[in-house]
Amino acid sequence: MLLAVARAWASCALLFLSVVSSVDAQSPAEPVNPEGELTLARAIDAALRSNPDLLASAYELSAAQARIVQADLRPNPELGVELENFAGTGAARGVDSLETTLSLSQVVELGGKRGLRRAAAEADLDFASIEQRARELDVLSEVTGRFIDVVAAQERVRFAVQATALSQKTLDAIGARVEAGRSPEAERSRARIALTRALIEQRQAESELRAARYALSAAWGSPEPAFTTARAELFDLRAVESFQALMDRLEQSPDFTRFASEARLREAELRLARVQARPNLTFSVGMRRFEENNDAALVAGFSMPLPIYDKNQGTIREAQVRLNQTDALRNAARIKARASLLALYQEMNTGRARVDTLRNEALPQAQLALDQTRNGYDRGRFSFLELITVQEELLALQAAAIDAAADYHRVLAEIERLTSAALTRPMTP
């Protein structure tokens, strides 16, 4: 089974790795390069642990945690020194009348600004965590697609080898007929051309397999694939949940929960913008020294901005607009996602029906036609051109079945990415 076990495993791995990355995003991951027989679960594990894009984006979580620390800090006190009545004229000549004031001032934030800053930073961390989860699901979907490409390429190589062997067998049989004088030399030339074409297609399939292997290993940051083969049942098409069940899951995907998290962030930013319109108080206390009589005295004061012109109205308005925009974006995303899910679900059902038709009807009939044509050719009832035509039809149907099965699993992977759920389940008896 290609995807059933790996989907449930991947959900647990995503949760675990999200926690690990949020704890210490700066710890370099050990290089991962699976060896031997590769399953989808192992490929996903390797990608989630060492995908270059995920490793880079994980730093966003550490940055968001640092913003929480910064948001929770109080304003620093200010130390001030003021010099008055010096370097003037008359009695203020030189420093005879110098007055030196040393003061310490502190801003007192009103309205709970520090708590609101922290709340906004925490909402930002939640949003960053969901964004990281969405990126991890993107990687899961990408790795699944590349894994399917490798499995399909392996199947194409296997059938290409069989096609080459079949062409060689046909050439040998025709060569015997030519030597016996039962067939013209032109038929052997055609059989050699067919064998040459089969060899070219086999080399092309092998080249595509190498490219698919390298693309898959790049998902976990390895320049060279170390695995030998990808193990999966390409033609094991399991039953899938109903469309309504998928629609119900749609709202739980990170693509939509991110909007809820973003709305909380925007609401926190709006509350902070409103409270920032309330001015802070600055208290100061200090010591003043009079140079002419060497006396000293305490000084104290406070100041507060007058919110006459700047009432933070522009920032408040922007925060409100951003909050409204989040709702609009969520509605637009919901409409697009539902339309995409419907199209993908229909495409998936069509693809499964296509695979079933090819494997259960078209391929058996093509194989029977080839056997009958080969027997008839041996008896002189069919020409070599008819034999080659039937043989090519069988090979084309085999290639079409591989492509259809691969397309089915790719569409299934897209649905799973869209709904953030493992869809494949065992067939009911």
KOLNUDO-991923 format. One line per field, with one value per residue (C-alpha): residue number from 1; residue in one letter; chain; x negated, y negated, z negated. Coordinates in steps of 0.25 Angstrom, whole numbers, plus 2048, in hexadecimal, padded with zeros to 3 digits. Each point is the difference from the previous one (the first is absolute). Layout:
REM KOLNUDO-991923
i = NUM / ...
aa = A / ...
ch = A / ...
X = X / ...
Y = Y / ...
Z = Z / ...
REM end
This chain:
REM KOLNUDO-991923
i = 1 / 2 / 3 / 4 / 5 / 6 / 7 / 8 / 9 / 10 / 11 / 12 / 13 / 14 / 15 / 16 / 17 / 18 / 19 / 20 / 21 / 22 / 23 / 24 / 25 / 26 / 27 / 28 / 29 / 30 / 31 / 32 / 33 / 34 / 35 / 36 / 37 / 38 / 39 / 40 / 41 / 42 / 43 / 44 / 45 / 46 / 47 / 48 / 49 / 50 / 51 / 52 / 53 / 54 / 55 / 56 / 57 / 58 / 59 / 60 / 61 / 62 / 63 / 64 / 65 / 66 / 67 / 68 / 69 / 70 / 71 / 72 / 73 / 74 / 75 / 76 / 77 / 78 / 79 / 80 / 81 / 82 / 83 / 84 / 85 / 86 / 87 / 88 / 89 / 90 / 91 / 92 / 93 / 94 / 95 / 96 / 97 / 98 / 99 / 100 / 101 / 102 / 103 / 104 / 105 / 106 / 107 / 108 / 109 / 110 / 111 / 112 / 113 / 114 / 115 / 116 / 117 / 118 / 119 / 120 / 121 / 122 / 123 / 124 / 125 / 126 / 127 / 128 / 129 / 130 / 131 / 132 / 133 / 134 / 135 / 136 / 137 / 138 / 139 / 140 / 141 / 142 / 143 / 144 / 145 / 146 / 147 / 148 / 149 / 150 / 151 / 152 / 153 / 154 / 155 / 156 / 157 / 158 / 159 / 160 / 161 / 162 / 163 / 164 / 165 / 166 / 167 / 168 / 169 / 170 / 171 / 172 / 173 / 174 / 175 / 176 / 177 / 178 / 179 / 180 / 181 / 182 / 183 / 184 / 185 / 186 / 187 / 188 / 189 / 190 / 191 / 192 / 193 / 194 / 195 / 196 / 197 / 198 / 199 / 200 / 201 / 202 / 203 / 204 / 205 / 206 / 207 / 208 / 209 / 210 / 211 / 212 / 213 / 214 / 215 / 216 / 217 / 218 / 219 / 220 / 221 / 222 / 223 / 224 / 225 / 226 / 227 / 228 / 229 / 230 / 231 / 232 / 233 / 234 / 235 / 236 / 237 / 238 / 239 / 240 / 241 / 242 / 243 / 244 / 245 / 246 / 247 / 248 / 249 / 250 / 251 / 252 / 253 / 254 / 255 / 256 / 257 / 258 / 259 / 260 / 261 / 262 / 263 / 264 / 265 / 266 / 267 / 268 / 269 / 270 / 271 / 272 / 273 / 274 / 275 / 276 / 277 / 278 / 279 / 280 / 281 / 282 / 283 / 284 / 285 / 286 / 287 / 288 / 289 / 290 / 291 / 292 / 293 / 294 / 295 / 296 / 297 / 298 / 299 / 300 / 301 / 302 / 303 / 304 / 305 / 306 / 307 / 308 / 309 / 310 / 311 / 312 / 313 / 314 / 315 / 316 / 317 / 318 / 319 / 320 / 321 / 322 / 323 / 324 / 325 / 326 / 327 / 328 / 329 / 330 / 331 / 332 / 333 / 334 / 335 / 336 / 337 / 338 / 339 / 340 / 341 / 342 / 343 / 344 / 345 / 346 / 347 / 348 / 349 / 350 / 351 / 352 / 353 / 354 / 355 / 356 / 357 / 358 / 359 / 360 / 361 / 362 / 363 / 364 / 365 / 366 / 367 / 368 / 369 / 370 / 371 / 372 / 373 / 374 / 375 / 376 / 377 / 378 / 379 / 380 / 381 / 382 / 383 / 384 / 385 / 386 / 387 / 388 / 389 / 390 / 391 / 392 / 393 / 394 / 395 / 396 / 397 / 398 / 399 / 400 / 401 / 402 / 403 / 404 / 405 / 406 / 407 / 408 / 409 / 410 / 411 / 412 / 413 / 414 / 415 / 416 / 417 / 418 / 419 / 420 / 421 / 422 / 423 / 424 / 425 / 426 / 427 / 428 / 429
aa = M / L / L / A / V / A / R / A / W / A / S / C / A / L / L / F / L / S / V / V / S / S / V / D / A / Q / S / P / A / E / P / V / N / P / E / G / E / L / T / L / A / R / A / I / D / A / A / L / R / S / N / P / D / L / L / A / S / A / Y / E / L / S / A / A / Q / A / R / I / V / Q / A / D / L / R / P / N / P / E / L / G / V / E / L / E / N / F / A / G / T / G / A / A / R / G / V / D / S / L / E / T / T / L / S / L / S / Q / V / V / E / L / G / G / K / R / G / L / R / R / A / A / A / E / A / D / L / D / F / A / S / I / E / Q / R / A / R / E / L / D / V / L / S / E / V / T / G / R / F / I / D / V / V / A / A / Q / E / R / V / R / F / A / V / Q / A / T / A / L / S / Q / K / T / L / D / A / I / G / A / R / V / E / A / G / R / S / P / E / A / E / R / S / R / A / R / I / A / L / T / R / A / L / I / E / Q / R / Q / A / E / S / E / L / R / A / A / R / Y / A / L / S / A / A / W / G / S / P / E / P / A / F / T / T / A / R / A / E / L / F / D / L / R / A / V / E / S / F / Q / A / L / M / D / R / L / E / Q / S / P / D / F / T / R / F / A / S / E / A / R / L / R / E / A / E / L / R / L / A / R / V / Q / A / R / P / N / L / T / F / S / V / G / M / R / R / F / E / E / N / N / D / A / A / L / V / A / G / F / S / M / P / L / P / I / Y / D / K / N / Q / G / T / I / R / E / A / Q / V / R / L / N / Q / T / D / A / L / R / N / A / A / R / I / K / A / R / A / S / L / L / A / L / Y / Q / E / M / N / T / G / R / A / R / V / D / T / L / R / N / E / A / L / P / Q / A / Q / L / A / L / D / Q / T / R / N / G / Y / D / R / G / R / F / S / F / L / E / L / I / T / V / Q / E / E / L / L / A / L / Q / A / A / A / I / D / A / A / A / D / Y / H / R / V / L / A / E / I / E / R / L / T / S / A / A / L / T / R / P / M / T / P
ch = A / A / A / A / A / A / A / A / A / A / A / A / A / A / A / A / A / A / A / A / A / A / A / A / A / A / A / A / A / A / A / A / A / A / A / A / A / A / A / A / A / A / A / A / A / A / A / A / A / A / A / A / A / A / A / A / A / A / A / A / A / A / A / A / A / A / A / A / A / A / A / A / A / A / A / A / A / A / A / A / A / A / A / A / A / A / A / A / A / A / A / A / A / A / A / A / A / A / A / A / A / A / A / A / A / A / A / A / A / A / A / A / A / A / A / A / A / A / A / A / A / A / A / A / A / A / A / A / A / A / A / A / A / A / A / A / A / A / A / A / A / A / A / A / A / A / A / A / A / A / A / A / A / A / A / A / A / A / A / A / A / A / A / A / A / A / A / A / A / A / A / A / A / A / A / A / A / A / A / A / A / A / A / A / A / A / A / A / A / A / A / A / A / A / A / A / A / A / A / A / A / A / A / A / A / A / A / A / A / A / A / A / A / A / A / A / A / A / A / A / A / A / A / A / A / A / A / A / A / A / A / A / A / A / A / A / A / A / A / A / A / A / A / A / A / A / A / A / A / A / A / A / A / A / A / A / A / A / A / A / A / A / A / A / A / A / A / A / A / A / A / A / A / A / A / A / A / A / A / A / A / A / A / A / A / A / A / A / A / A / A / A / A / A / A / A / A / A / A / A / A / A / A / A / A / A / A / A / A / A / A / A / A / A / A / A / A / A / A / A / A / A / A / A / A / A / A / A / A / A / A / A / A / A / A / A / A / A / A / A / A / A / A / A / A / A / A / A / A / A / A / A / A / A / A / A / A / A / A / A / A / A / A / A / A / A / A / A / A / A / A / A / A / A / A / A / A / A / A / A / A / A / A / A / A / A / A / A / A / A / A / A / A / A / A / A / A / A / A / A / A / A / A / A / A / A / A / A / A / A / A / A / A / A / A / A / A / A / A / A / A / A / A / A / A / A / A / A / A
X = 800 / 7FA / 805 / 809 / 7F6 / 7F7 / 80B / 804 / 7F1 / 7FD / 80B / 7F9 / 7F2 / 805 / 805 / 7F3 / 7F7 / 808 / 7FE / 7F1 / 7FE / 807 / 7F7 / 7F3 / 800 / 7F2 / 7FA / 7FB / 807 / 7F8 / 7FE / 80A / 7FF / 808 / 7F9 / 805 / 80F / 808 / 80E / 809 / 7FF / 7F1 / 800 / 809 / 7F8 / 7F3 / 806 / 807 / 7F3 / 7F6 / 808 / 7F8 / 80C / 806 / 7F3 / 7FF / 80F / 7FF / 7F8 / 80D / 805 / 7F3 / 802 / 80E / 7FC / 7F6 / 80B / 808 / 7F4 / 7FE / 80F / 800 / 7F5 / 802 / 7FB / 7F2 / 7FE / 7F9 / 7F4 / 7FF / 7F6 / 803 / 7F7 / 805 / 7FB / 7F2 / 7F7 / 809 / 7FD / 800 / 803 / 802 / 7F2 / 7F8 / 806 / 802 / 80F / 800 / 80C / 7FE / 80C / 7FF / 80D / 806 / 80D / 809 / 80C / 80C / 808 / 80F / 80C / 7F8 / 7F8 / 7F5 / 80B / 806 / 7F2 / 7FD / 80E / 7FE / 7F2 / 806 / 80A / 7F5 / 7F9 / 80D / 801 / 7F2 / 802 / 80C / 7F8 / 7F5 / 80A / 805 / 7F2 / 7FE / 80C / 7FB / 7F4 / 807 / 809 / 7F3 / 7F9 / 80C / 801 / 7F1 / 801 / 80B / 7F8 / 7F5 / 809 / 807 / 7F2 / 7FC / 80C / 7FD / 7F2 / 806 / 809 / 7F6 / 7F7 / 80B / 803 / 7F2 / 800 / 80D / 7FA / 7F3 / 809 / 808 / 7F3 / 7FA / 80D / 800 / 7F2 / 803 / 80B / 7F7 / 7F5 / 80B / 805 / 80D / 7FF / 7F9 / 7F4 / 807 / 808 / 7F3 / 7FC / 80D / 7FE / 7F2 / 806 / 80A / 7F6 / 7F7 / 80C / 803 / 7F2 / 800 / 80D / 7FA / 7F4 / 80A / 807 / 7F4 / 7FB / 80E / 7FE / 7F3 / 805 / 80C / 7F7 / 7F7 / 80C / 806 / 7F2 / 800 / 80C / 7F7 / 7F4 / 7F8 / 7F9 / 7FF / 80B / 7FB / 80D / 800 / 80F / 80D / 80A / 80F / 80C / 803 / 80C / 806 / 80B / 807 / 80E / 801 / 809 / 80D / 7FF / 809 / 7F6 / 7F4 / 808 / 802 / 7F1 / 7FC / 803 / 7F6 / 7F4 / 7F5 / 804 / 80C / 7FC / 7F5 / 80B / 806 / 7F2 / 7FE / 80D / 7FC / 7F3 / 807 / 80A / 7F4 / 7F9 / 80D / 802 / 7F1 / 802 / 80C / 7F9 / 7F4 / 808 / 800 / 7F4 / 7F5 / 7FB / 7F2 / 7FB / 7F3 / 7F8 / 7F2 / 7F6 / 7FC / 7F3 / 7FE / 7F1 / 800 / 804 / 7FD / 80E / 809 / 80F / 809 / 808 / 80C / 80A / 808 / 804 / 80B / 803 / 80C / 808 / 805 / 7FB / 7FB / 80A / 7FA / 80C / 7F9 / 7FA / 80E / 806 / 7F6 / 801 / 80F / 7FF / 7F6 / 80A / 80B / 7F7 / 7FD / 80F / 801 / 7F3 / 806 / 80D / 7F9 / 7F7 / 80C / 807 / 7F3 / 7FD / 80E / 7FF / 7F3 / 804 / 80C / 7F7 / 7F5 / 80B / 806 / 7F3 / 7FB / 80D / 7FE / 7F2 / 803 / 80B / 7F5 / 7F6 / 80B / 804 / 7F2 / 7FB / 80D / 805 / 7F7 / 7F3 / 805 / 807 / 7F3 / 7F8 / 80A / 7FF / 7F1 / 800 / 80A / 7F9 / 7F3 / 806 / 806 / 7F3 / 7F9 / 80B / 7FF / 80E / 7FA / 7F6 / 7F4 / 806 / 80C / 7F8 / 7F7 / 80D / 807 / 7F3 / 7FE / 80F / 7FD / 7F4 / 807 / 80B / 7F6 / 7FA / 80E / 803 / 7F3 / 803 / 80F / 7FC / 7F5 / 80A / 80A / 7F6 / 7FB / 80F / 802 / 7F3 / 806 / 80D / 7F9 / 7F8 / 80C / 808 / 7F3 / 806 / 7FC / 80B / 7FC / 807 / 801 / 80A / 80D / 804
Y = 800 / 7F3 / 7F5 / 806 / 803 / 7F4 / 7F6 / 803 / 801 / 7F2 / 7F9 / 804 / 7FD / 7F2 / 7FD / 806 / 7F8 / 7F3 / 801 / 803 / 7F5 / 7F6 / 804 / 7FE / 7FC / 7FC / 80E / 805 / 80D / 80D / 803 / 80B / 808 / 80D / 80D / 80D / 802 / 7F3 / 7FF / 7F3 / 7FF / 800 / 7F6 / 7F7 / 801 / 7FD / 7F3 / 7FB / 802 / 7F9 / 7F9 / 7F4 / 7F7 / 805 / 7FE / 7F2 / 7FC / 807 / 7F3 / 7F8 / 807 / 7FC / 7F2 / 800 / 805 / 7F5 / 7F5 / 805 / 7FE / 7F2 / 7FC / 804 / 7F6 / 7F3 / 7F3 / 7FC / 7F5 / 7F4 / 7F9 / 7F1 / 7F5 / 7F2 / 7F4 / 7F2 / 7F1 / 802 / 7FA / 7F3 / 7F2 / 7F7 / 809 / 80C / 7FF / 80D / 80A / 7F7 / 801 / 80E / 809 / 80F / 809 / 80F / 807 / 80E / 802 / 80C / 801 / 807 / 807 / 7FE / 809 / 80D / 7FE / 80A / 80B / 7FD / 800 / 80E / 805 / 7FB / 806 / 80D / 800 / 7FE / 80C / 808 / 7FB / 804 / 80E / 802 / 7FB / 809 / 80C / 7FC / 800 / 80D / 805 / 7FA / 808 / 80D / 7FE / 7FD / 80C / 809 / 7FB / 802 / 80E / 804 / 7FB / 809 / 80C / 7FD / 7FF / 80D / 807 / 7F9 / 806 / 80D / 800 / 7FA / 80C / 80A / 7F8 / 802 / 80E / 802 / 7F9 / 809 / 80C / 7FB / 7FE / 80D / 807 / 7F8 / 803 / 80F / 7FE / 7F8 / 80B / 80A / 7F8 / 7FE / 7F1 / 7F5 / 7F9 / 7F3 / 806 / 802 / 7F2 / 7FB / 808 / 7FB / 7F1 / 804 / 806 / 7F3 / 7F7 / 809 / 7FE / 7F1 / 800 / 808 / 7F7 / 7F4 / 807 / 802 / 7F2 / 7FB / 809 / 7FA / 7F2 / 804 / 806 / 7F4 / 7F7 / 808 / 800 / 7F1 / 7FF / 804 / 7F8 / 80B / 7FE / 80F / 80A / 80C / 808 / 80C / 801 / 7FA / 80A / 7FE / 806 / 7F6 / 807 / 802 / 7F6 / 800 / 7FA / 7F1 / 7F9 / 7F9 / 7F3 / 7FA / 805 / 7FA / 7F2 / 801 / 802 / 7F4 / 7F6 / 807 / 7FF / 7F6 / 7F8 / 7FC / 801 / 7F6 / 7F6 / 802 / 7FE / 7F4 / 7FA / 802 / 7F9 / 7F4 / 7FF / 7FF / 7F6 / 7F8 / 800 / 7FB / 7F5 / 7FB / 800 / 7F9 / 7F4 / 7FE / 7F8 / 805 / 7F8 / 7FD / 7FE / 7FA / 7FD / 7FB / 7F7 / 7F1 / 7FA / 7F1 / 7FC / 7F2 / 805 / 80F / 802 / 80C / 803 / 80B / 7FE / 808 / 800 / 808 / 7FE / 806 / 7FE / 7F8 / 809 / 7F4 / 804 / 80E / 809 / 80C / 800 / 805 / 80C / 803 / 7FF / 809 / 80A / 800 / 802 / 80B / 807 / 7FE / 805 / 80D / 803 / 7FD / 809 / 80B / 800 / 7FF / 80C / 808 / 7FE / 804 / 80C / 806 / 7FE / 806 / 80C / 803 / 800 / 809 / 809 / 802 / 802 / 80A / 808 / 7FF / 804 / 80D / 804 / 7FE / 809 / 80B / 800 / 800 / 80B / 809 / 7FE / 7FA / 807 / 80E / 7FE / 7FA / 80C / 80A / 7F9 / 800 / 80F / 803 / 7F7 / 807 / 80E / 7FB / 7FA / 80E / 806 / 7F6 / 7FA / 7F2 / 7F7 / 7FB / 7F2 / 805 / 807 / 7F3 / 7F8 / 809 / 800 / 7F1 / 7FF / 809 / 7F8 / 7F3 / 805 / 804 / 7F2 / 7FA / 808 / 7FC / 7F1 / 801 / 807 / 7F5 / 7F5 / 806 / 800 / 7F2 / 7FB / 807 / 7F9 / 7F3 / 802 / 805 / 7F3 / 7F8 / 807 / 803 / 80E / 80E / 804 / 80F / 80B / 80F / 805 / 805 / 80E
Z = 800 / 805 / 7F6 / 7F5 / 7F5 / 803 / 7FF / 7F2 / 7FC / 807 / 7F8 / 7F3 / 805 / 804 / 7F2 / 7FA / 809 / 7FE / 7F1 / 802 / 80A / 7F7 / 7F4 / 807 / 80F / 7FF / 7FE / 80D / 804 / 802 / 80F / 805 / 80C / 7FF / 806 / 805 / 803 / 7FF / 7FB / 800 / 7F1 / 800 / 80B / 7F9 / 7F3 / 807 / 807 / 7F3 / 7F8 / 80A / 80B / 803 / 801 / 7F3 / 7F9 / 805 / 7FC / 7F3 / 7FB / 801 / 7F4 / 7F8 / 805 / 7FC / 7F2 / 7FF / 804 / 7F4 / 7F7 / 805 / 7FF / 7F2 / 7FC / 7F9 / 805 / 7FB / 7F6 / 806 / 7F9 / 803 / 7FD / 802 / 800 / 7FE / 7FF / 804 / 80B / 800 / 7FD / 7F4 / 7F3 / 809 / 805 / 800 / 7F6 / 7F4 / 802 / 805 / 7FC / 802 / 800 / 7FF / 802 / 802 / 808 / 802 / 80A / 7FA / 80A / 7FE / 805 / 7FF / 80C / 7FC / 7FF / 80D / 807 / 7FA / 804 / 80F / 800 / 7FB / 80A / 80A / 7FB / 802 / 80E / 803 / 7FB / 809 / 80B / 7FD / 800 / 80D / 806 / 7FA / 807 / 80D / 7FE / 7FD / 80D / 808 / 7FB / 802 / 80F / 802 / 7FA / 809 / 80C / 7FB / 7FF / 80D / 807 / 7FA / 806 / 80E / 7FF / 7FD / 80B / 80A / 7FC / 803 / 80D / 804 / 7FD / 808 / 80C / 7FF / 7FF / 80D / 807 / 7FD / 804 / 80D / 803 / 7FF / 80A / 809 / 800 / 803 / 80C / 7FA / 7FE / 808 / 7FC / 7FF / 7F4 / 7F8 / 803 / 7FA / 7F4 / 7FE / 801 / 7F6 / 7F6 / 802 / 7FD / 7F4 / 7FB / 802 / 7F8 / 7F5 / 7FF / 7FF / 7F5 / 7F8 / 802 / 7FB / 7F4 / 7FD / 800 / 7F7 / 7F6 / 800 / 7FE / 7F5 / 7F8 / 802 / 7F7 / 7F4 / 805 / 805 / 80E / 802 / 7FD / 7F7 / 801 / 80A / 803 / 7FC / 7FB / 802 / 807 / 80B / 804 / 7F2 / 800 / 7F3 / 7FD / 7FC / 7F7 / 805 / 806 / 7F4 / 7F6 / 808 / 800 / 7F1 / 7FE / 809 / 7F5 / 7F7 / 80A / 7FD / 80C / 7F8 / 7F2 / 804 / 803 / 7F2 / 7FA / 809 / 7FB / 7F2 / 803 / 807 / 7F4 / 7F7 / 809 / 800 / 7F1 / 7FF / 80A / 7F8 / 7F3 / 806 / 802 / 7F1 / 7FD / 7F6 / 7F4 / 7FD / 7F2 / 7FD / 7F3 / 7FE / 7F9 / 804 / 7FC / 7FF / 803 / 7FA / 7F2 / 801 / 7FC / 805 / 801 / 805 / 80D / 804 / 80C / 809 / 80F / 809 / 80F / 803 / 80B / 808 / 80E / 7FF / 7F9 / 808 / 808 / 80D / 7F9 / 7FA / 80E / 806 / 7F5 / 803 / 80F / 7FE / 7F7 / 80A / 80B / 7F9 / 800 / 80F / 803 / 7F8 / 808 / 80D / 7FC / 7FC / 80D / 808 / 7F7 / 801 / 80F / 801 / 7F7 / 808 / 80D / 7FA / 7FA / 80E / 806 / 7F6 / 803 / 80F / 7FE / 7F8 / 80A / 80B / 7F9 / 7FD / 80F / 805 / 7F7 / 7FF / 80E / 80A / 7FC / 800 / 80D / 806 / 7FA / 806 / 80E / 800 / 7FD / 80A / 80A / 7FD / 802 / 80D / 805 / 7FE / 808 / 80B / 7FD / 7FC / 805 / 7F9 / 800 / 7F9 / 7F5 / 7FE / 7FF / 7F6 / 7F8 / 800 / 7FB / 7F4 / 7FC / 802 / 7F7 / 7F5 / 800 / 800 / 7F3 / 7F9 / 804 / 7FB / 7F3 / 7FD / 804 / 7F6 / 7F4 / 804 / 800 / 7F2 / 7FB / 804 / 7F9 / 7F3 / 801 / 802 / 7F4 / 7F7 / 7FE / 803 / 80A / 803 / 7F8 / 803 / 809 / 7FA / 803
REM end
